[in-house]
Amino acid sequence: MRNFVISTLLLLSVFTVTSAQSVRNVFGFPATEPGYSLGVSACYAGQIGDYIVMAGGCNFPTPGNKTYYAGIYAAPLDNAVLRWQLVGFLPEPAAYGATIASGDSLLFIGGNNNEHSLNTVYSIHLNAAGDRAEVRRMADLPCTVDNMAAAIDRGNVYIVGGNQNGKPSAGVLTADIKTENYVWSNLCTMPSSPRVQPVCAAKDGKLYVWGGFFADGEKSVVSTDGVCLDTTVPYTDKAWTSIEGPRSAKGEPMTLSGGVVWTDGSKVFATGGVNKDIFLDAISGRYERIKKADYLLQPIEWYSFSGNLYELDLVTQKWKPTRFADKALARAGAMAVPTTLGTFYIGGELKPSVRTPQIVLILSVSDGLLRKAGFQRAKHSIPLHNIRNLTKTYR
């Protein structure tokens, strides 16, 4: 009877903390290309089999000298140390594109560099030993695209916003990559101002978009709201509906511009992004908070990038109250790679022009408790990551 009581109490306690999160530092960052070890933002990244793969990205090895990279790196999945190996090169240096996982490959879509914006799509596949990347060019995009978001649902890839042919856009491109000779097409336009550096997620026939900015003087916008497209019905303007954006612990609207999102079952998680007020003051050219000449000279804390971790219930389409934040998440231009170990949060910038090589693992504290208690994920329970061990929050 005593064992039954203890087990019951443990089970109850576990399911009362399913929203608890932890952030753990993961060591190791690629260092083969000169300057890369300083950290990069806006890289391509994803999972292929038992490997984390990242490529490209950009940084400032010296002030004012923006450098783009072409190396493709792979590391065996590990929740403590990532041992990176150079496995190939992109056809040219690139950053500010998007990554889509497709079977045993990754699609690196669009992007730009110091020379031009890209309309290319490459399929990246690792050999069995995980020490060589096979790069294959796929169908080109109908326009150049950079600083966009991308998502996949039921074999359909959606590319949202960004700069299309060099202009800020609210357009949505799509392709059904299940077909052998697929082509990209213009699907529709979002019912909003252009959204550069938005985030998006797709699930069960719905495409969700949040954040993004549009720099246009006094008409500049840093979006805090979201829109949702029902892709299961013939497209009309009515196919779009509004969806709320996340809020801070104080209830203030937050932007996901420059942030990341990922899906886990019936949940969407999001983190990172710029401070909407500080960023709007700069892109509008007002510079009421600080002189333009001093904008890049402030300490990291002044820019107030968001370290909140947000959770959206796709069933209710409501964001849960924000209760977790960590300074290790306060970045823009990072990449999130969900895996069975948790979500790897890679690189990004801590402030304009300052990158970080830090990689952290975002995980659920309750996962470790569940496994220690011997419980399995129930069919209708809250989605959980499969974490190897329970760790303390990283600071």
Kinemage of the C-alpha trace (Angstrom):
@kinemage 1
@onewidth
@group {chain A} dominant
@subgroup {mainchain}
@vectorlist {calphas} color= white
{ca met a 1} P 0.000 0.000 0.000
{ca arg a 2} L 2.838 2.378 0.894
{ca asn a 3} L 4.488 1.805 -2.521
{ca phe a 4} L 1.165 2.460 -4.246
{ca val a 5} L 0.758 5.779 -2.402
{ca ile a 6} L 4.280 6.876 -3.254
{ca ser a 7} L 3.810 5.946 -6.910
{ca thr a 8} L 0.491 7.771 -7.048
{ca leu a 9} L 1.945 10.914 -5.491
{ca leu a 10} L 4.898 10.807 -7.878
{ca leu a 11} L 2.601 10.404 -10.853
{ca leu a 12} L 0.503 13.359 -9.738
{ca ser a 13} L 3.577 15.500 -9.148
{ca val a 14} L 4.992 14.632 -12.558
{ca phe a 15} L 1.878 15.719 -14.392
{ca thr a 16} L 1.725 19.007 -12.521
{ca val a 17} L 5.139 20.087 -13.848
{ca thr a 18} L 4.887 19.077 -17.490
{ca ser a 19} L 5.475 22.674 -18.528
{ca ala a 20} L 8.711 22.943 -16.528
{ca gln a 21} L 11.703 23.478 -18.782
{ca ser a 22} L 15.460 23.347 -18.426
{ca val a 23} L 18.326 24.699 -20.522
{ca arg a 24} L 21.603 22.799 -20.507
{ca asn a 25} L 24.914 23.880 -22.032
{ca val a 26} L 26.300 21.632 -24.778
{ca phe a 27} L 30.011 21.892 -25.554
{ca gly a 28} L 31.530 21.957 -29.018
{ca phe a 29} L 31.244 24.270 -32.005
{ca pro a 30} L 32.748 23.921 -35.510
{ca ala a 31} L 36.149 25.564 -35.852
{ca thr a 32} L 37.648 24.383 -39.168
{ca glu a 33} L 37.015 27.546 -41.181
{ca pro a 34} L 38.965 30.554 -39.867
{ca gly a 35} L 36.613 32.775 -37.876
{ca tyr a 36} L 33.808 30.225 -37.564
{ca ser a 37} L 34.604 29.417 -33.946
{ca leu a 38} L 33.470 32.937 -33.006
{ca gly a 39} L 29.926 31.745 -33.635
{ca val a 40} L 27.577 32.420 -36.518
{ca ser a 41} L 23.996 33.506 -36.990
{ca ala a 42} L 21.466 32.628 -39.678
{ca cys a 43} L 23.067 29.271 -40.496
{ca tyr a 44} L 21.353 26.221 -41.971
{ca ala a 45} L 20.850 23.403 -39.451
{ca gly a 46} L 18.900 20.206 -38.943
{ca gln a 47} L 19.087 16.527 -38.087
{ca ile a 48} L 20.038 13.696 -40.441
{ca gly a 49} L 19.791 10.287 -38.800
{ca asp a 50} L 21.963 10.274 -35.693
{ca tyr a 51} L 23.760 13.491 -36.643
{ca ile a 52} L 23.277 17.201 -36.118
{ca val a 53} L 24.199 19.079 -39.290
{ca met a 54} L 24.898 22.793 -39.628
{ca ala a 55} L 26.263 24.825 -42.512
{ca gly a 56} L 26.974 28.363 -43.625
{ca gly a 57} L 26.036 31.317 -41.483
{ca cys a 58} L 27.802 34.626 -41.047
{ca asn a 59} L 29.644 36.728 -38.490
{ca phe a 60} L 32.014 39.656 -38.065
{ca pro a 61} L 35.561 38.362 -37.399
{ca thr a 62} L 36.637 42.006 -37.431
{ca pro a 63} L 34.367 45.030 -36.949
{ca gly a 64} L 32.519 45.952 -40.126
{ca asn a 65} L 33.775 42.882 -42.012
{ca lys a 66} L 30.780 40.607 -42.483
{ca thr a 67} L 31.940 37.127 -43.473
{ca tyr a 68} L 29.813 34.314 -44.879
{ca tyr a 69} L 30.783 30.641 -44.674
{ca ala a 70} L 30.355 27.567 -46.863
{ca gly a 71} L 31.407 24.660 -44.641
{ca ile a 72} L 29.001 21.800 -43.872
{ca tyr a 73} L 29.558 20.219 -40.454
{ca ala a 74} L 28.161 17.084 -38.804
{ca ala a 75} L 28.334 15.837 -35.218
{ca pro a 76} L 26.922 12.650 -33.662
{ca leu a 77} L 23.941 13.409 -31.448
{ca asp a 78} L 25.024 13.882 -27.856
{ca asn a 79} L 23.534 15.862 -24.998
{ca ala a 80} L 26.884 16.896 -23.495
{ca val a 81} L 29.522 17.318 -26.230
{ca leu a 82} L 29.119 17.747 -29.989
{ca arg a 83} L 32.201 16.556 -31.892
{ca trp a 84} L 31.960 18.421 -35.162
{ca gln a 85} L 33.601 17.318 -38.382
{ca leu a 86} L 33.818 19.188 -41.689
{ca val a 87} L 31.970 16.936 -44.150
{ca gly a 88} L 31.642 19.144 -47.220
{ca phe a 89} L 30.978 22.586 -48.604
{ca leu a 90} L 28.029 24.531 -49.940
{ca pro a 91} L 28.454 25.605 -53.590
{ca glu a 92} L 29.004 29.129 -52.255
{ca pro a 93} L 29.036 30.870 -48.858
{ca ala a 94} L 25.502 31.568 -47.641
{ca ala a 95} L 23.311 32.500 -44.670
{ca tyr a 96} L 19.785 33.817 -43.978
{ca gly a 97} L 18.082 30.927 -45.763
{ca ala a 98} L 15.856 28.170 -44.384
{ca thr a 99} L 16.199 24.477 -43.595
{ca ile a 100} L 13.599 21.755 -44.112
{ca ala a 101} L 13.967 18.144 -42.991
{ca ser a 102} L 12.906 15.719 -45.718
{ca gly a 103} L 13.357 12.011 -45.079
{ca asp a 104} L 17.051 11.241 -44.666
{ca ser a 105} L 18.081 14.609 -46.099
{ca leu a 106} L 17.891 18.316 -45.418
{ca leu a 107} L 16.836 21.001 -47.856
{ca phe a 108} L 18.847 24.227 -47.665
{ca ile a 109} L 16.630 26.858 -49.252
{ca gly a 110} L 17.577 30.307 -50.542
{ca gly a 111} L 19.644 32.713 -48.476
{ca asn a 112} L 22.211 35.338 -49.421
{ca asn a 113} L 25.835 36.385 -49.128
{ca asn a 114} L 27.901 39.504 -49.754
{ca glu a 115} L 27.419 39.142 -53.500
{ca his a 116} L 23.759 38.335 -54.052
{ca ser a 117} L 20.568 36.695 -52.857
{ca leu a 118} L 19.894 33.077 -53.830
{ca asn a 119} L 17.090 31.218 -55.574
{ca thr a 120} L 18.729 27.811 -55.111
{ca val a 121} L 17.599 24.754 -53.179
{ca tyr a 122} L 20.083 22.034 -52.226
{ca ser a 123} L 19.457 18.570 -50.830
{ca ile a 124} L 22.056 17.544 -48.231
{ca his a 125} L 22.580 13.858 -47.470
{ca leu a 126} L 25.233 12.150 -45.317
{ca asn a 127} L 26.965 8.931 -46.253
{ca ala a 128} L 26.699 5.934 -43.927
{ca ala a 129} L 29.845 6.894 -42.016
{ca gly a 130} L 28.587 10.419 -41.458
{ca asp a 131} L 31.853 11.916 -42.708
{ca arg a 132} L 30.844 13.128 -46.165
{ca ala a 133} L 27.954 15.298 -47.334
{ca glu a 134} L 26.374 14.730 -50.706
{ca val a 135} L 25.054 18.003 -52.124
{ca arg a 136} L 22.474 17.888 -54.901
{ca arg a 137} L 20.769 20.856 -56.536
{ca met a 138} L 16.994 20.640 -56.602
{ca ala a 139} L 14.355 22.731 -58.397
{ca asp a 140} L 15.130 26.448 -58.188
{ca leu a 141} L 12.787 28.915 -56.530
{ca pro a 142} L 10.845 31.284 -58.833
{ca cys a 143} L 12.647 34.225 -57.230
{ca thr a 144} L 15.536 34.913 -54.901
{ca val a 145} L 14.534 34.600 -51.237
{ca asp a 146} L 16.364 35.402 -48.016
{ca asn a 147} L 15.446 36.165 -44.409
{ca met a 148} L 12.273 34.111 -44.736
{ca ala a 149} L 10.700 31.298 -42.725
{ca ala a 150} L 9.858 27.817 -43.967
{ca ala a 151} L 7.833 24.822 -42.798
{ca ile a 152} L 6.694 21.458 -44.127
{ca asp a 153} L 3.349 19.691 -43.701
{ca arg a 154} L 2.175 16.542 -45.486
{ca gly a 155} L 5.011 16.836 -47.983
{ca asn a 156} L 4.189 20.439 -48.868
{ca val a 157} L 6.913 22.996 -48.173
{ca tyr a 158} L 5.896 26.595 -47.500
{ca ile a 159} L 8.258 29.569 -47.739
{ca val a 160} L 6.925 32.646 -45.996
{ca gly a 161} L 7.863 36.304 -46.328
{ca gly a 162} L 11.457 37.469 -46.302
{ca asn a 163} L 13.026 39.416 -49.129
{ca gln a 164} L 11.808 38.094 -52.456
{ca asn a 165} L 13.745 39.361 -55.469
{ca gly a 166} L 15.328 41.859 -53.117
{ca lys a 167} L 12.098 43.373 -51.815
{ca pro a 168} L 10.359 42.808 -48.451
{ca ser a 169} L 7.476 40.442 -49.110
{ca ala a 170} L 4.303 39.018 -47.621
{ca gly a 171} L 4.232 36.307 -50.271
{ca val a 172} L 4.008 32.558 -49.690
{ca leu a 173} L 5.720 30.074 -52.008
{ca thr a 174} L 5.006 26.352 -52.011
{ca ala a 175} L 6.046 23.043 -53.552
{ca asp a 176} L 4.839 19.473 -53.105
{ca ile a 177} L 8.175 17.724 -52.657
{ca lys a 178} L 6.513 14.301 -52.594
{ca thr a 179} L 6.359 14.503 -56.390
{ca glu a 180} L 9.461 13.564 -58.353
{ca asn a 181} L 9.694 16.641 -60.574
{ca tyr a 182} L 8.190 19.216 -58.258
{ca val a 183} L 8.175 22.918 -59.041
{ca trp a 184} L 7.768 25.956 -56.826
{ca ser a 185} L 4.806 28.260 -57.224
{ca asn a 186} L 3.401 31.427 -55.694
{ca leu a 187} L 0.597 30.304 -53.410
{ca cys a 188} L -0.775 33.535 -51.972
{ca thr a 189} L -0.018 36.699 -50.019
{ca met a 190} L -0.413 37.144 -46.286
{ca pro a 191} L -3.008 39.729 -45.186
{ca ser a 192} L -0.395 41.935 -43.567
{ca ser a 193} L 2.552 44.151 -44.274
{ca pro a 194} L 5.672 42.367 -45.530
{ca arg a 195} L 7.288 40.133 -42.936
{ca val a 196} L 11.086 39.887 -42.996
{ca gln a 197} L 12.589 37.369 -40.551
{ca pro a 198} L 9.251 35.908 -39.443
{ca val a 199} L 8.791 32.429 -37.990
{ca cys a 200} L 6.323 29.820 -39.162
{ca ala a 201} L 5.062 26.332 -38.384
{ca ala a 202} L 2.770 23.953 -40.258
{ca lys a 203} L 0.640 21.170 -38.842
{ca asp a 204} L -2.461 19.241 -39.973
{ca gly a 205} L -3.250 21.486 -42.913
{ca lys a 206} L -2.655 24.780 -41.107
{ca leu a 207} L 0.196 27.214 -41.743
{ca tyr a 208} L 0.996 29.540 -38.826
{ca val a 209} L 3.092 32.704 -39.161
{ca trp a 210} L 4.250 35.100 -36.449
{ca gly a 211} L 6.546 38.069 -36.159
{ca gly a 212} L 8.643 39.611 -38.889
{ca phe a 213} L 9.424 43.227 -39.580
{ca phe a 214} L 9.070 45.765 -42.375
{ca ala a 215} L 11.513 48.677 -42.480
{ca asp a 216} L 9.914 51.641 -44.237
{ca gly a 217} L 10.655 54.840 -42.345
{ca glu a 218} L 7.690 56.055 -40.335
{ca lys a 219} L 5.618 53.185 -41.753
{ca ser a 220} L 7.946 50.584 -40.273
{ca val a 221} L 6.386 47.639 -38.446
{ca val a 222} L 7.664 45.021 -36.024
{ca ser a 223} L 4.863 42.467 -35.908
{ca thr a 224} L 3.680 40.888 -32.676
{ca asp a 225} L 0.609 39.225 -34.159
{ca gly a 226} L 0.185 36.083 -36.227
{ca val a 227} L -1.868 34.786 -39.129
{ca cys a 228} L -3.034 31.286 -39.963
{ca leu a 229} L -3.778 29.806 -43.401
{ca asp a 230} L -6.037 26.792 -43.880
{ca thr a 231} L -4.241 24.948 -46.682
{ca thr a 232} L -6.886 22.225 -46.952
{ca val a 233} L -9.415 24.416 -48.760
{ca pro a 234} L -9.210 26.274 -52.090
{ca tyr a 235} L -7.415 29.533 -51.465
{ca thr a 236} L -9.376 32.744 -50.964
{ca asp a 237} L -8.624 35.764 -48.832
{ca lys a 238} L -10.970 34.250 -46.253
{ca ala a 239} L -8.642 31.276 -45.826
{ca trp a 240} L -6.482 33.488 -43.590
{ca thr a 241} L -7.447 34.053 -39.980
{ca ser a 242} L -5.757 36.006 -37.213
{ca ile a 243} L -3.958 34.231 -34.410
{ca glu a 244} L -2.542 35.868 -31.328
{ca gly a 245} L 1.158 36.177 -30.693
{ca pro a 246} L 2.961 35.246 -27.469
{ca arg a 247} L 3.096 37.480 -24.435
{ca ser a 248} L 5.675 38.037 -21.734
{ca ala a 249} L 5.195 36.982 -18.128
{ca lys a 250} L 3.851 40.501 -17.557
{ca gly a 251} L 1.301 40.075 -20.354
{ca glu a 252} L 3.036 42.356 -22.846
{ca pro a 253} L 2.821 41.485 -26.580
{ca met a 254} L 6.131 40.038 -27.795
{ca thr a 255} L 7.581 39.749 -31.277
{ca leu a 256} L 9.137 36.601 -32.669
{ca ser a 257} L 11.071 38.556 -35.298
{ca gly a 258} L 14.465 36.880 -35.509
{ca gly a 259} L 13.284 34.073 -33.223
{ca val a 260} L 12.636 30.375 -33.792
{ca val a 261} L 9.694 27.983 -33.536
{ca trp a 262} L 9.345 24.214 -33.621
{ca thr a 263} L 6.479 21.775 -33.269
{ca asp a 264} L 6.155 18.849 -30.873
{ca gly a 265} L 2.931 16.921 -31.289
{ca ser a 266} L 0.049 19.306 -30.677
{ca lys a 267} L 2.347 22.025 -29.326
{ca val a 268} L 4.377 24.815 -30.888
{ca phe a 269} L 7.362 26.104 -28.939
{ca ala a 270} L 9.068 29.419 -29.638
{ca thr a 271} L 11.937 31.429 -28.232
{ca gly a 272} L 14.375 34.212 -29.032
{ca gly a 273} L 13.826 37.347 -31.075
{ca val a 274} L 14.518 41.050 -30.869
{ca asn a 275} L 12.959 43.623 -28.559
{ca lys a 276} L 10.126 45.150 -30.576
{ca asp a 277} L 10.426 48.686 -29.224
{ca ile a 278} L 14.193 49.012 -29.470
{ca phe a 279} L 14.285 47.394 -32.903
{ca leu a 280} L 11.431 49.525 -34.261
{ca asp a 281} L 13.142 52.675 -33.050
{ca ala a 282} L 16.205 51.699 -35.101
{ca ile a 283} L 14.663 50.410 -38.353
{ca ser a 284} L 12.302 53.394 -38.543
{ca gly a 285} L 15.278 55.735 -38.398
{ca arg a 286} L 13.882 57.606 -35.414
{ca tyr a 287} L 16.654 56.713 -32.955
{ca glu a 288} L 14.769 58.349 -30.105
{ca arg a 289} L 16.195 55.934 -27.553
{ca ile a 290} L 19.816 56.432 -28.511
{ca lys a 291} L 21.856 58.226 -31.144
{ca lys a 292} L 22.351 56.300 -34.375
{ca ala a 293} L 26.128 56.538 -34.013
{ca asp a 294} L 25.892 54.808 -30.629
{ca tyr a 295} L 23.376 52.111 -31.561
{ca leu a 296} L 25.909 49.310 -32.098
{ca leu a 297} L 28.010 50.283 -29.095
{ca gln a 298} L 25.666 49.335 -26.254
{ca pro a 299} L 26.171 46.372 -23.896
{ca ile a 300} L 24.339 43.148 -24.701
{ca glu a 301} L 21.723 43.664 -21.982
{ca trp a 302} L 20.602 46.987 -23.465
{ca tyr a 303} L 19.149 45.351 -26.592
{ca ser a 304} L 16.843 43.159 -24.473
{ca phe a 305} L 16.555 40.199 -26.839
{ca ser a 306} L 13.907 37.795 -25.590
{ca gly a 307} L 14.932 34.773 -23.532
{ca asn a 308} L 11.339 33.662 -22.972
{ca leu a 309} L 10.235 30.158 -23.899
{ca tyr a 310} L 6.689 30.170 -25.258
{ca glu a 311} L 4.273 27.280 -25.696
{ca leu a 312} L 1.204 27.260 -27.954
{ca asp a 313} L -1.540 24.636 -27.735
{ca leu a 314} L -2.612 23.960 -31.319
{ca val a 315} L -5.896 22.446 -30.179
{ca thr a 316} L -7.055 25.608 -28.417
{ca gln a 317} L -4.745 27.904 -30.433
{ca lys a 318} L -3.866 29.652 -27.190
{ca trp a 319} L -0.446 30.452 -25.786
{ca lys a 320} L 0.161 29.199 -22.279
{ca pro a 321} L 1.190 31.810 -19.718
{ca thr a 322} L 4.919 32.471 -20.070
{ca arg a 323} L 6.696 31.172 -16.983
{ca phe a 324} L 10.167 30.263 -18.195
{ca ala a 325} L 13.013 32.450 -19.417
{ca asp a 326} L 16.770 32.008 -19.592
{ca lys a 327} L 19.449 34.432 -20.714
{ca ala a 328} L 20.986 31.632 -22.821
{ca leu a 329} L 17.887 31.848 -25.062
{ca ala a 330} L 18.111 35.622 -25.553
{ca arg a 331} L 19.331 35.648 -29.138
{ca ala a 332} L 18.292 36.517 -32.662
{ca gly a 333} L 19.202 34.511 -35.735
{ca ala a 334} L 19.745 31.248 -33.831
{ca met a 335} L 18.674 27.859 -35.177
{ca ala a 336} L 16.513 25.309 -33.362
{ca val a 337} L 16.925 21.607 -34.141
{ca pro a 338} L 14.374 19.359 -32.383
{ca thr a 339} L 15.701 15.839 -31.671
{ca thr a 340} L 14.929 12.895 -29.412
{ca leu a 341} L 17.345 14.386 -26.881
{ca gly a 342} L 15.608 17.765 -26.806
{ca thr a 343} L 15.933 20.853 -28.966
{ca phe a 344} L 19.424 22.067 -29.812
{ca tyr a 345} L 19.551 25.866 -29.906
{ca ile a 346} L 22.529 26.850 -32.031
{ca gly a 347} L 24.492 30.095 -32.358
{ca gly a 348} L 22.820 33.363 -33.248
{ca glu a 349} L 23.620 36.900 -32.181
{ca leu a 350} L 23.572 38.367 -28.690
{ca lys a 351} L 23.360 41.906 -30.063
{ca pro a 352} L 23.792 43.401 -33.535
{ca ser a 353} L 27.127 42.205 -35.029
{ca val a 354} L 28.081 40.062 -31.993
{ca arg a 355} L 27.637 36.295 -32.505
{ca thr a 356} L 27.858 33.432 -30.033
{ca pro a 357} L 29.231 29.903 -30.466
{ca gln a 358} L 27.103 28.683 -27.578
{ca ile a 359} L 24.826 25.695 -28.107
{ca val a 360} L 22.259 24.782 -25.482
{ca leu a 361} L 19.787 21.951 -25.182
{ca ile a 362} L 16.202 22.901 -24.333
{ca leu a 363} L 14.438 20.065 -22.550
{ca ser a 364} L 11.540 19.259 -20.290
{ca val a 365} L 12.387 18.560 -16.652
{ca ser a 366} L 9.376 16.264 -16.393
{ca asp a 367} L 10.771 13.917 -19.045
{ca gly a 368} L 13.584 12.782 -16.780
{ca leu a 369} L 11.143 12.366 -13.885
{ca leu a 370} L 8.808 10.298 -16.033
{ca arg a 371} L 11.535 7.933 -17.147
{ca lys a 372} L 12.982 7.643 -13.662
{ca ala a 373} L 9.499 6.703 -12.464
{ca gly a 374} L 9.204 4.146 -15.263
{ca phe a 375} L 6.254 5.829 -16.983
{ca gln a 376} L 5.808 5.868 -20.764
{ca arg a 377} L 4.205 8.624 -22.784
{ca ala a 378} L 0.476 8.081 -22.882
{ca lys a 379} L -1.249 8.277 -26.245
{ca his a 380} L -3.062 11.464 -25.335
{ca ser a 381} L -0.587 12.967 -22.877
{ca ile a 382} L 1.366 16.154 -23.338
{ca pro a 383} L 4.193 15.561 -25.892
{ca leu a 384} L 7.498 14.954 -24.154
{ca his a 385} L 11.089 14.871 -25.345
{ca asn a 386} L 13.167 11.739 -24.762
{ca ile a 387} L 15.981 13.105 -22.613
{ca arg a 388} L 18.924 10.952 -21.524
{ca asn a 389} L 19.237 12.490 -18.090
{ca leu a 390} L 17.801 15.163 -15.842
{ca thr a 391} L 19.904 18.311 -15.601
{ca lys a 392} L 19.902 21.593 -13.747
{ca thr a 393} L 19.002 24.807 -15.498
{ca tyr a 394} L 21.998 26.380 -17.231
{ca arg a 395} L 22.879 29.936 -16.284
